[in-house]
Amino acid sequence: MNAKPEEKKPLQLLSIVIPVQNEEECICSTIEHLHLELCLREVPHEIVVVDDGSTDRSLELLQGLANIRPELKVIQNTGSKGFGRAIILGLDYISGDAVVIMMADESDDCRDVICYWQELNKGYDCVFGSRFVKGGGTIDYPLIKLIINRIANTLLRLFFGIKLNDTTNAFKAYRREAIDGCRPLIAHHFNLTVELPLKAIVRGYSWTMIPITWRNRRTGLAKLKIKEMGSRYLFVCLYIWLEKYLSMGDYRKR
């Protein structure tokens, strides 16, 4: 953690951004479970779902659900496709003063969203979940992906000199000013998952880490193709590393 939380006024609205591509089997249950949990805990919220070119019934189901859930915004990405592009588009549409980025496949625990909200309300600019600290955990994590994950995150810790040990996980929370302070966002694919937290850290936004739980998807197909992402992750990491050491603090939080 790079700084103590600041005294800030209470947050008013939590936005949850969920990118979707061909998730007809689970997207409605993901939204319903999330909405129920947030209502039970009295968290004011909106859910911004971005359909990233689905070829199944995902968009149709979402539009139908939006008719009965006024908290749900459905955005269609009509431009170039990509996980990062979908999230950036969703961030452009949020109304909240805080945001959680969440997956569509129910791999992220809705109860952890409540923890994110509570920590952000303590004054942190960012809250990063970790599956690999005491209290966190994974269920049915494929062994090869787990090995690659731990190697990649260890290298990031050493490369940037940070304590965060689950940088590559997309499921994280930010105050809106932290998101705005990290723009422009340049990662168009899954490498956005490292661009956002690393930029926030390098640019001086306060953060904390909490344990979270992750479960492997039970329906559909994983969208992350590891063999396609190596150079993209490396590019973003080098870009932010150069900013950290060569920009003379030009982009740091003021």
N, C-alpha and C positions, 0 to 999 in steps of 0.2 A: 504494500500500500504506500502510495507516494505522498499522501497528505491526510491530515485530519479533516473530517467533514466540516463544512462551513455552516454558519447560521443562515438558514434560508427559509422563506415562507413555505407553508405546506403546499404540496402539489395538488393540482385541481383535477387532472384527468390523465389516466393512463391509456396510451395507445399500444396496441399489440399488432405488429406487422408480421404477416404470415405469407410467404411465397408459396404458390401452388402450381404444380404441373402433374397432371394425370394422377390425382389422389381421390377419385370418386368413391373409393371404398372406405375412406376414413375421414375426409375433410369435415363432413357435417358433424360427426361425433366429436372431433377435435374441438370445433367451435362451440358446440353445445356444452361439453364438459368444462371448457374454459369459462364460458359465460356463466354457468351455474356456480362455479367456484368463486368467481369475482363478485357475483351477486350475494352469495352467502357471507362473504367477508366485507361486503359493502364498499367495494373499490369502484369508484366511478371510472368507466372505461368505454373504449370503442375498439372494435376489432377490424383492422384493415387487411383484407385479403387481396393479394395480387395474383391473378391468373396469368401464368407465363406460357401461354400457347398450348393449353391442354387440348388433347385430341379425344378425350373421353367425355364423360358427362359432368366433370368437375364444375365448369362454369355454369351450366344449367342448374345444378344442385345449389350452388352458391347463390345464384340470383333468386331462386325460390326461397331459400332460407332468409335472405335479406328482406323479403316481403313481410316476414313475421318477427324479425329481429332488427329493430331500428338501430341498435348499436353496431351492426355489421355494415361495413362499406366494402363493396366489391369493385375492384379496379382491374381492368383488362389491359395487359401489356401488348399494345399493338405494334410496337417497334421491335428492335433486335432483342432476341431472347437471351436469357442468362440469369442464373441465381442472383448474382450481384445486382444486375440491372433491375430485376423485379423488386428487390429490397429497397434500392435507391428510389424507385418509383413510389413504393409504399411510403417511404419516409417523406416524400414530397407532399403526400396527401394527409398526413396526420394532423389532428387538431390538439392533441394532448401536449402537456408540458413535460411528459416523460414517455419513454417508449421501451418496449420489450420486443426483441426479435425472436421469433419462435418458429419451429418446424411444423409442417402440416400433418405429419404422420403419427402423432401421439407419442413420439419418442421423448419429448420433454414433459415434465410433470407440471400440471397446472398449479399445484400447491407451491411450487417454487416461484411462480409468478408473484404470488402474494409476498413471499420473502423479499423478492426484488423491490417491490413497491415499498415495503417497510424500510428497507435499507436506504433507498433513494430519499425517503422522507427524513432520514437522519441528516441529510445534507450532502451526501456523496454525489459527485457528478456521474459516476459510473459504478455499476455493480456487476462483477464478473463471476459467473458460476464455475465451479470446478467439480468434475466427477471423480477427482483423484486426490481429495483431501478427506480428513476424518469427517464422517457424516455423509459424504457423497458416495456414489456408486454407479455401477453399470450392470445391466441385465442383458445377457445374450450378445455381448460385444464380439463380433468376428475376430478371431485371434490375429490374423494378418493385419487387419486395420488397427487393432489395438497396439501391436508392436510398432507399426509405422507412426501412429499417433504419439506414442511416448517418446520415440526418437525425435520426431519433429518438434515437439513441445520442449524437450530438453535443450535442443539446439537453439530454439528461440529464447529460452531463459538465459542461456549463456551469451548469445549474440547481443541481446538488449540489456542484460544485467537486471532482469526483473524477477519477481517471486511468483508471478502468475504461471501456473503449470497446466492450464487448459485453454491456451489462447485460441486454438483452432476451432473450438466449439462455437457454433453460431448463437446459441441461446444465452443472450446477455441483455443488460438493461442500461439505459442512458437517460440523463436529463436532456431535454431538447437542445439546450445551449451547447452541450458537449457534441451532439450530432452536428449542429450547425458549425461548430468550431473545427470539425474534422473535414469539412468540405473544402475543395471538391473531392468527391469519392471517385476513384478511378478503376476499381476492381469490378469487372463485369461478371465474374463467375464466383465460385466458392472461395476464392482468395479474398473476397470482401470480409470473410470471417476473421481474418488476421489484420486486414487494413484498419478496420474500425477500432478495435481495442488498442492496437499498437500506436496508432495516431493519437488516440486520446491520452495514452500514457506519456508519449513523447512530448505532446503539446501541453502537458502540465495539469490535466484535469484530475481531480481527486477520485480515488477508486478504492474499492474493497472487494474481497473475494469471499464467497460463501459456498458451502457444499450444495450440490444439486444431484439429482438422480436421472439417469438416462436409460431408456429401454429400447432395444432394437425394434424396428418397425415390424408389425405383425401382418401387414397387407402391402401390396404394391412392390415397386422396385426402387432401390436406392438410386438417387440421381448423381451422387458424387462418383466420378471416375478418377481414381487416384493417378493412373498413368498419364492422364491429360492435365493434371494440375501442378506437377512439380515445378515447371518453369514459371508458371503464373504466380505461385506462392513465392518463389525465389525473387521474382521481379518486384513484387510489392514489398517484401521484406528489405531488399536492398534499397529501394526508393525511400522507405521510412528511416532506415538506418542512416542514409546520407543526410536526410533532414535532421536527424538527431544530432549528428556531429558536424555538419557543415553549414547549417542554415543560420547560425548565430542567434537562435531563438526567435527568428522573425515570425514564426507561426504559433508561438506559445500563447497560452491563455493569458489574457491581461486582467 
